[in-house]
Amino acid sequence: MQESILVKPPRVRESPAQLECKVKQIIQTGVRGGAGNLVICEIVMMHINEEVLNDKGQINHFKMDQVARLGGDWYSRASKGLFEVPKPLTSLGIGVDRIPEPIRFSKILTGNDLGLLGNVENLPLNDEIIAFAKREDVKKLLDTLSDDAENLTIAVHLAAHHLEKGNVSEAWLLLLSHHKNN
């Protein structure tokens, strides 16, 4: 989170474009499944990360790498094409609020990563975490920096950051095998 300048709600620091807005009108589009709200706002301040601008000071959409919402479980990224974020079929995910704080406030994991992590129906069980931590590759990662807690956390979060490969369960196991011991 990053403090806004002209409005109360905070901004998302990692977002390449941040708009501070005042709500002017909310229009309900229905009450049945799939309905939502149309929120009309006045932009009172805009923040653009210079890293997404081209040499003419215009937004380079490939650098910004915007995400578009499609139907069902599908999304699209400007630089990578389609990707899927599966939804649990029987219940809602745990939500971002139930992600343990050291993971939720990571300086490495992105908002998209946290969304994927919060989309699981249940956290792994202790037995699963213990078994995962005994894997040779995981032991090597955890043991390599065992004397340097800060860099170990960074290494674990960087390894878990590769959620786009689609293995959210393994990311959870890695994160929890580190954070349950710290």
N, C-alpha and C positions, 0 to 999 in steps of 0.2 A: 504494500500500500504506500501511496505517496500523498501527502497533504495537497489538497486543491488550494487555489489562490482566491477564487471568487465564490465558490459554493462549498457547502459542508461535506458532501460525500467525498471520500478519498478517490484518487485515480489509481489505475493499475500501472505501476512503474515500468514493467517490462513491455507494455504496449507501445508500438512505434508512433501511434497517433492517439492523443487523449483529448477528449472534448469535455469542457466544463459546461454544463447545460442547466437551464431553468425550465421546469416542466410548465407548459402552457395549457395543454389539454390532453386528456386520456379518453380514448374512444374504445369501448368494448366492441369486439367483432363477433360476439356470440357467446353462448353459454354451454354449448355442447362440445364434445371431444374435438380437439384441433383448433378450437376458438382461442383467441388471445386478446391482446390490447394493442392499439396503435397509440404510441406516445409521441406527442408533438412537443418539441422542445425548442428553446432559443439557445443557440450556442453563444456563450458569453466569453469563453477563452479557449483557444486551441493550442496544443503543445505537439510539435512534430519533432521526432528524433532526427537530427541532421544526417545520421547514417543511412536513412532511407531516401535521401534526396539525390538527384542526379546533379551533374555539373551546372545545370541551368536553375537549380533550386526548386525543381519540380519533383513530386513524389515518383519514385521508381517502384512500380507495383510488384516487381519481382523481388526487390530488396525488402519491401514491406511484408511480403509473403502472407497476404490476407487469407482468411479462411471463410469459405462460403458454406452455408447450411443447405443441404439438399434434402431429399426425402428419406424416411426410415432412419437407418443408422449411418447414412453417408454424408460426407463432407468433401470439400475440395480445397486444395491449397494452390495459390498462384504459382508456386515454384515446383510443386511435386505432384500435382494431379489429385486423383481421388484417394480417400482413405476412409476407413470405417471405424466408428466408435460403437461397439455393440452395446445394446441396452439389456439389462437383466429382464427376463421375461416374466418372472413370478413376483418380483418385488422391486422396490426402489433401491438404488445403491446406498452405501453408508453415508455418502455426502462428504463434502470437503471439511465440514466442521468436526467430523469424527476422526480425521487424519491426525495422528499425534503431532503436537506442536513442533518438535524438531524437524519433522518432515514437512509439515504445512508451511513453515516459515523458512524453508530452504532458500538459499541464494542461488542455487543451481537449477532446481526443478521449476519448470514453467507453469503457468496457469493451465495450459493444456494437459501437462503431466498430472497436475493435481486433480483435474477433472476426470482423467482416466482412472486415477487411483481411487477417487471418491465414487466411481461408478460400480465398484465391486459390491456384491451382496453381503459378504462377510469377510472379515480379516482372517488371514491364515491362523491355524491353530498352533499352539506352542510346540507340539510334536513335529509339525511340518517345518517350523522355523529352525528347530534344533537339527533336524535331519538335513535341511538345506545348508546350514552353516558348516556341516561336516564335509560337504563336497570339496574336493581338492582345490578347484579353481576359486571357490569362495573363501576357503581357509587361507589360501595364498594371498588374496586381496586383503582380508581382514588382518592377517598376521604381518604383512609387509609394513604397514604404517601403524602398528599397534601402539608404538610409543609416541605418536603424534596425532592426538585426537582430532584436532581441527582438520588436518590434511586427510585423515582417514574418512571423516564425514564428507569432505569434498569429493574424494575418490568414489565413495559409495554412491553419493548422489549423482555424480557424473555417469557411473555405470547404470544406475536406475533410470537416468534421463533418456535412455534409448528405448522408451516406451513405444515409439513409433514402429518398432519391430513387432509390436502386438503382444508381447508377453507381459501383461500386467501382473499376473500371479507371481512370476519370477521376480519382477521389480519389487513387489510387496515383500516377498521372502527375503530379498537382499537387504532392503531398508530395515525391516524389523529384526533381522539377525544382527544388524549393527546397533540399532537404537535400543533394543531390549537390554543390551549389555552395557549401555552408557547412561 
